[in-house]
Amino acid sequence: MNREEQVITSMGDLYNKIGWLNRLKLEESFKDDRLISYKYSEISCIEYIGKNTDANVTKLAESLHMTRGALSKMTKKLIKKGVIESYRKTDNKKEIYFRLTGQGKTVYDIHEEMHRRFIERDKVVFERVAEEEISFLLKFLEKYSSHLDTEIEKMGIDMKLE
C-alpha cells in the first residue's frame, strides 16, 4: 500500500471510529427525557439553527444534505414541538427564517454539552501532539479539501440540493 492509500485508509478508519464512539454516546444521550422525542436529523437541524442566524430552508437543506421538501416537513414538525419558530424580515417578506425558542435552546444546550464531552474525552491525544504537527495536519487537510472541491467542480456536481 502506497502512502496515499495509507492516508486515505487511515482517515476512513479514524472517521468510522469517531462516528461509532460518538453515535453510542449520542444514542445514550437521546434516552434523556428532554431529547427522547427527537430524531438525530431534528437535533442536527436544531444545532444548525442555534449556530447560524437567519437559517432558512435552503441553507438548512444544504447543510444537512436533505431536499428542501424534506426539510420543510421537518421544520413544520419542529415548530409543532415548540423548539423552533419561523419569522420574516421586514425587508424581505418572501423568505422564511427560523430561530430557536426557549425549549429549542434547552435542546441545543444539551446537545452542545455532549460535544464538549467528546472534545474533553479526546483532549489527551491533542495534549501529546506538538503544535507544529497539528499545524501541518491542518494545512494538509485544507489542501486535500481544496483538491476535492476542484474534483467535484470538474464533475459538474452541484453540492447544493434543490
C-alpha positions as CSV (number, residue, x, y, z in Angstrom):
1,M,0.0,0.0,0.0
2,N,1.5,3.4,-1.0
3,R,1.4,6.4,1.3
4,E,-1.6,8.0,-0.4
5,E,-3.6,4.8,0.1
6,Q,-2.3,4.6,3.7
7,V,-3.5,8.2,4.4
8,I,-6.9,7.7,2.8
9,T,-7.4,4.3,4.6
10,S,-6.3,5.8,7.9
11,M,-8.6,8.8,7.5
12,G,-11.5,6.5,6.7
13,D,-10.8,4.3,9.8
14,L,-10.5,7.3,12.0
15,Y,-13.7,8.8,10.7
16,N,-15.5,5.5,11.4
17,K,-14.1,5.1,14.9
18,I,-15.1,8.7,15.8
19,G,-18.5,8.1,14.3
20,W,-19.2,4.9,16.2
21,L,-17.9,6.2,19.5
22,N,-19.9,9.4,19.2
23,R,-23.0,7.6,17.9
24,L,-23.1,5.4,21.0
25,K,-22.8,8.4,23.3
26,L,-25.5,10.3,21.2
27,E,-27.9,7.3,21.5
28,E,-27.3,7.2,25.2
29,S,-28.0,10.9,25.5
30,F,-31.1,10.6,23.4
31,K,-32.5,8.5,26.2
32,D,-32.6,11.7,28.2
33,D,-36.3,12.6,28.7
34,R,-35.7,16.0,27.2
35,L,-34.3,14.5,23.9
36,I,-36.2,11.2,23.6
37,S,-38.8,12.6,21.2
38,Y,-36.3,13.9,18.7
39,K,-34.7,12.2,15.7
40,Y,-31.0,12.7,15.0
41,S,-31.8,14.7,11.9
42,E,-34.0,17.0,14.0
43,I,-31.2,17.6,16.5
44,S,-28.9,18.4,13.6
45,C,-31.4,20.9,12.4
46,I,-31.7,22.5,15.9
47,E,-27.9,22.6,16.1
48,Y,-27.6,24.4,12.7
49,I,-30.3,26.9,13.7
50,G,-28.7,27.5,17.0
51,K,-25.3,28.2,15.4
52,N,-26.5,30.3,12.4
53,T,-28.6,33.4,12.3
54,D,-31.2,33.7,9.6
55,A,-31.3,30.0,8.9
56,N,-33.8,29.3,6.0
57,V,-34.9,26.1,4.3
58,T,-32.3,26.4,1.5
59,K,-29.4,26.8,3.9
60,L,-30.6,24.1,6.2
61,A,-31.1,21.6,3.3
62,E,-27.6,22.3,2.0
63,S,-26.1,21.9,5.4
64,L,-28.0,18.7,6.3
65,H,-27.8,17.2,2.8
66,M,-31.6,16.9,2.6
67,T,-34.1,18.0,-0.1
68,R,-35.9,21.3,0.6
69,G,-39.2,19.4,0.7
70,A,-37.9,17.0,3.4
71,L,-36.5,20.0,5.3
72,S,-39.9,21.8,5.1
73,K,-41.6,18.8,6.6
74,M,-39.1,18.6,9.4
75,T,-39.3,22.3,10.3
76,K,-43.1,22.0,10.5
77,K,-42.7,19.2,13.0
78,L,-40.1,21.2,15.0
79,I,-42.4,24.2,15.1
80,K,-45.3,21.9,16.3
81,K,-42.9,20.6,19.0
82,G,-42.2,24.1,20.1
83,V,-38.5,24.1,19.6
84,I,-38.2,26.5,16.6
85,E,-40.3,29.3,15.3
86,S,-40.4,30.9,11.9
87,Y,-40.1,34.6,11.1
88,R,-39.8,37.0,8.2
89,K,-37.6,40.1,7.9
90,T,-39.2,43.4,7.3
91,D,-37.1,44.0,4.2
92,N,-37.8,40.5,2.7
93,K,-41.3,39.3,3.2
94,K,-40.8,36.4,0.8
95,E,-38.2,34.4,2.7
96,I,-39.0,32.4,5.9
97,Y,-36.3,32.1,8.5
98,F,-36.0,30.0,11.7
99,R,-34.8,30.6,15.2
100,L,-34.8,28.6,18.4
101,T,-37.4,29.0,21.1
102,G,-36.6,28.7,24.8
103,Q,-37.3,25.0,24.6
104,G,-35.2,24.7,21.5
105,K,-32.3,26.5,23.2
106,T,-32.5,23.9,26.0
107,V,-32.3,21.0,23.5
108,Y,-29.4,22.8,21.7
109,D,-27.5,23.3,25.0
110,I,-27.9,19.6,25.9
111,H,-26.5,18.7,22.5
112,E,-23.6,21.1,22.8
113,E,-22.7,19.7,26.2
114,M,-22.3,16.3,24.5
115,H,-19.9,17.8,22.0
116,R,-17.9,19.3,24.9
117,R,-17.7,15.9,26.4
118,F,-16.4,14.4,23.2
119,I,-13.7,17.1,23.0
120,E,-12.8,16.5,26.6
121,R,-12.6,12.8,26.0
122,D,-10.1,13.2,23.2
123,K,-8.1,16.1,24.7
124,V,-5.4,13.7,26.0
125,V,-4.4,13.0,22.4
126,F,-4.1,16.6,21.4
127,E,-2.1,17.4,24.5
128,R,0.6,14.9,23.4
129,V,0.9,16.3,19.9
130,A,3.2,19.3,19.2
131,E,1.6,22.5,17.8
132,E,3.8,22.1,14.7
133,E,2.3,18.7,14.0
134,I,-1.3,20.0,14.3
135,S,-0.5,22.9,12.1
136,F,1.0,20.6,9.5
137,L,-2.1,18.3,9.7
138,L,-4.5,21.2,9.3
139,K,-2.6,22.5,6.3
140,F,-2.7,19.0,4.7
141,L,-6.4,18.7,5.4
142,E,-7.0,22.2,3.8
143,K,-5.1,21.2,0.7
144,Y,-6.9,17.9,0.4
145,S,-10.3,19.5,0.9
146,S,-9.4,22.1,-1.8
147,H,-8.4,19.3,-4.1
148,L,-11.7,17.5,-3.5
149,D,-13.6,20.8,-4.2
150,T,-11.8,21.1,-7.5
151,E,-12.7,17.5,-8.4
152,I,-16.3,18.0,-7.5
153,E,-16.4,21.1,-9.6
154,K,-14.8,19.3,-12.6
155,M,-17.5,16.7,-12.4
156,G,-20.1,19.4,-12.6
157,I,-21.7,18.4,-9.3
158,D,-23.8,21.0,-7.6
159,M,-23.4,20.3,-3.9
160,K,-26.5,22.4,-3.2
161,L,-29.6,20.3,-3.0
162,E,-32.8,21.5,-4.6
